[in-house]
């Protein structure tokens, strides 16, 4: 399939799953970045039809999403779950609309680019109607890896994640609130959205376990990193942990380069890279923390230091708001890349 249709300078944009946490954030990002949309349409399931959502200085009235919803739409930002994305893919593409999908439905399909604009923006040109947004924990890591990989190819990455409750949705955030209150008051706690109590606890399981003992979330980080960075031989191992933080994912990342890279070179490369803010002053206890970075757009890097346990090793701490850069912002940035290239 050849996809060579012209993208208008002011495209019509639909947000599918607009009433969810990421969908609402997509609307916020579109407004805050003054995305050049001719019109923005809010779509959701029938039960949300008629809901009013704030947008710019006005409101959008949510429409029920049907197969005909994408007639006349140029870009559809999807955050309604994998099953919904699969259900509407043919309708979206058939209408001549580009789907930018935030779910896991198509990420590893050979004909679907998996894009983080700071890393592989040019991959948007290879789409056949669908572009995938990576997993949130993968996004912030590859943003930080890219400028370092450009210094010297990275041969191995070991990462442990500290992922916020909101990564599991708004109801999971509510569960953290409720369990915290119950724990402090001595009340009963019955987990619903997590495998165990999340309040005052860390759960080393995100998604289901696979046959090799890893979780699907960990597999995503491995497979997606290789695809985004065009590095099939890159060795990656991840341990993904849910922690009692409301918003922003954190990661401890250990890197092994093929060639020596000095700490000064790494720091300079990160400071000069787009989308990265370096917060790293041990003398002032300055480093990225989730509590300080809610609602921010950059990927924040700190605790930079040499890892002496491996040849050419570097360790760092990476934090980003997973609803912004990890989802809504990255999706809108992909749309901006489409408009900037003039090609659907």
Secondary structure as GFF3:
##gff-version 3
##sequence-region A 1 344
A	DSSP	beta_strand	12	16	.	.	.	ID=ss1
A	DSSP	alpha_helix	21	32	.	.	.	ID=ss2
A	DSSP	beta_strand	39	44	.	.	.	ID=ss3
A	DSSP	three_ten_helix	46	48	.	.	.	ID=ss4
A	DSSP	beta_strand	52	55	.	.	.	ID=ss5
A	DSSP	beta_strand	58	61	.	.	.	ID=ss6
A	DSSP	beta_strand	63	64	.	.	.	ID=ss7
A	DSSP	three_ten_helix	67	70	.	.	.	ID=ss8
A	DSSP	beta_strand	75	78	.	.	.	ID=ss9
A	DSSP	alpha_helix	82	94	.	.	.	ID=ss10
A	DSSP	beta_strand	98	101	.	.	.	ID=ss11
A	DSSP	beta_strand	113	115	.	.	.	ID=ss12
A	DSSP	alpha_helix	117	120	.	.	.	ID=ss13
A	DSSP	three_ten_helix	121	126	.	.	.	ID=ss14
A	DSSP	beta_strand	130	133	.	.	.	ID=ss15
A	DSSP	alpha_helix	136	151	.	.	.	ID=ss16
A	DSSP	beta_strand	154	163	.	.	.	ID=ss17
A	DSSP	three_ten_helix	165	168	.	.	.	ID=ss18
A	DSSP	alpha_helix	170	185	.	.	.	ID=ss19
A	DSSP	beta_strand	202	203	.	.	.	ID=ss20
A	DSSP	alpha_helix	216	228	.	.	.	ID=ss21
A	DSSP	beta_strand	235	243	.	.	.	ID=ss22
A	DSSP	beta_strand	249	257	.	.	.	ID=ss23
A	DSSP	alpha_helix	263	272	.	.	.	ID=ss24
A	DSSP	beta_strand	276	278	.	.	.	ID=ss25
A	DSSP	three_ten_helix	282	284	.	.	.	ID=ss26
A	DSSP	alpha_helix	290	293	.	.	.	ID=ss27
A	DSSP	beta_strand	299	307	.	.	.	ID=ss28
A	DSSP	beta_strand	313	320	.	.	.	ID=ss29
A	DSSP	pi_helix	324	328	.	.	.	ID=ss30
A	DSSP	alpha_helix	329	341	.	.	.	ID=ss31
###
